[in-house]
Amino acid sequence: MGQLIINKNDFTRIHQSINLAKQSNAIKKAEAEQLLNELKSAKIVEPKDIPRDVVTMNSEVKIHFQNNKQQMKFKLVYPKDANLKENKISIFSSVASALIGYKVGDEIEWLLPTGLTKIVIDEITYQPEAAGDLDL
């Protein structure tokens, strides 16, 4: 696994979302710190320079869990757009914050209530930057 890559707009908007959520107590301090630490370690690039195989905000992603091969498909969104019925998962969720900035094929360790598991990114079916939607 290489370095996380985040586009500049996502980086700024995620920080803004965290600050707003902190003010309204809509995010736990530990969750905010975990996401901020992920962002700190990332390489920040212009939206037009993000590789097509990197998970970005508003990406539609297919993943599977290595322990049980269960598959999921969802869209990473900002908290205001989250809707589980539409498979739109907030960046504040642990699975979304674990995936942002990683590439197709990457394996990410994720702690579940039942223990540690690995998530594998199988496919990005839509990435705004690859589609030319640089302002999403």
C-alpha positions in Angstrom: 0.0 0.0 0.0 1.3 3.4 -1.0 0.7 6.8 0.4 -2.9 8.1 0.7 -3.8 10.6 -2.0 -6.4 13.3 -1.3 -7.6 16.0 -3.7 -7.2 19.6 -2.4 -10.9 20.3 -2.5 -11.8 17.1 -0.6 -9.1 17.9 2.0 -10.5 21.4 2.6 -14.2 20.3 2.7 -13.5 17.4 5.0 -11.7 19.7 7.4 -14.7 22.1 7.2 -17.1 19.3 7.9 -15.1 18.1 10.9 -15.0 21.7 12.3 -18.8 22.1 11.9 -19.5 18.7 13.4 -17.3 19.5 16.4 -19.2 22.7 17.0 -22.5 20.9 17.1 -21.1 17.7 18.8 -22.1 15.7 15.7 -18.8 13.8 15.8 -16.9 12.1 18.6 -13.6 13.5 19.4 -11.8 10.2 18.7 -13.5 9.8 15.3 -12.5 13.4 14.4 -8.9 12.8 15.4 -8.7 9.5 13.5 -9.9 11.2 10.3 -7.6 14.2 10.8 -4.7 11.8 11.3 -5.5 10.1 8.0 -5.6 13.5 6.3 -2.3 14.6 7.8 -0.5 11.6 6.3 -2.0 12.1 2.8 -0.4 13.6 -0.3 -2.6 16.6 -1.4 -3.0 17.0 -5.1 -5.1 19.1 -7.5 -8.4 17.4 -8.4 -7.3 17.0 -12.0 -4.2 15.2 -10.9 -5.9 12.5 -8.8 -5.3 9.0 -10.2 -8.5 7.2 -11.5 -8.0 4.3 -9.0 -8.1 6.4 -5.8 -11.2 6.6 -3.6 -12.3 10.3 -3.3 -15.3 12.0 -2.0 -18.5 11.2 -4.0 -16.8 8.0 -5.4 -18.9 4.9 -5.8 -16.9 2.0 -4.4 -17.1 -1.8 -4.4 -15.4 -3.5 -1.5 -15.3 -6.9 0.2 -14.4 -8.1 3.6 -11.6 -10.7 3.6 -12.9 -12.6 6.6 -16.3 -13.5 5.2 -16.1 -12.3 1.5 -19.2 -10.1 2.0 -19.4 -7.4 -0.7 -20.7 -3.9 -0.4 -21.2 -1.1 -2.8 -21.7 2.5 -1.6 -20.9 6.1 -2.3 -18.7 8.2 0.1 -20.4 11.5 0.8 -20.3 14.4 3.2 -22.4 14.0 6.4 -25.3 16.2 5.1 -25.8 13.8 2.1 -25.6 10.5 4.0 -28.5 8.2 3.4 -28.1 4.5 4.2 -31.2 3.5 2.1 -29.4 5.0 -0.9 -26.1 3.4 0.1 -24.6 6.9 0.7 -22.1 6.6 3.6 -20.8 9.6 5.5 -17.1 10.3 5.5 -17.5 10.3 9.3 -18.4 6.6 9.3 -15.4 4.4 10.2 -15.6 2.5 6.9 -15.6 5.6 4.7 -12.8 7.3 6.7 -10.8 4.1 6.4 -11.1 4.1 2.6 -10.6 7.7 1.6 -7.4 8.1 -0.4 -6.7 4.4 -0.9 -6.5 2.7 -4.3 -8.2 -0.2 -6.0 -6.6 -3.4 -4.8 -5.5 -2.0 -1.4 -6.2 -3.9 1.7 -7.2 -1.9 4.8 -7.3 -3.2 8.3 -10.5 -2.2 10.0 -11.5 -2.8 13.6 -15.1 -4.1 13.9 -16.9 -4.9 17.2 -16.2 -8.5 16.4 -12.5 -7.9 15.9 -10.0 -6.9 13.2 -10.8 -7.5 9.6 -9.4 -6.5 6.2 -11.3 -4.6 3.6 -10.3 -4.9 0.0 -11.1 -2.2 -2.5 -12.4 -4.1 -5.6 -13.5 -1.4 -7.9 -14.4 2.3 -8.2 -17.5 2.4 -10.4 -17.6 6.2 -10.4 -15.0 8.7 -9.4 -15.9 12.4 -9.9 -12.4 13.4 -11.0 -12.2 10.7 -13.6 -15.6 11.7 -14.9 -14.5 15.4 -15.2 -16.7 16.4 -12.2 -13.9 18.3 -10.5 -16.1 20.5 -8.3 -18.2 17.8 -6.5 
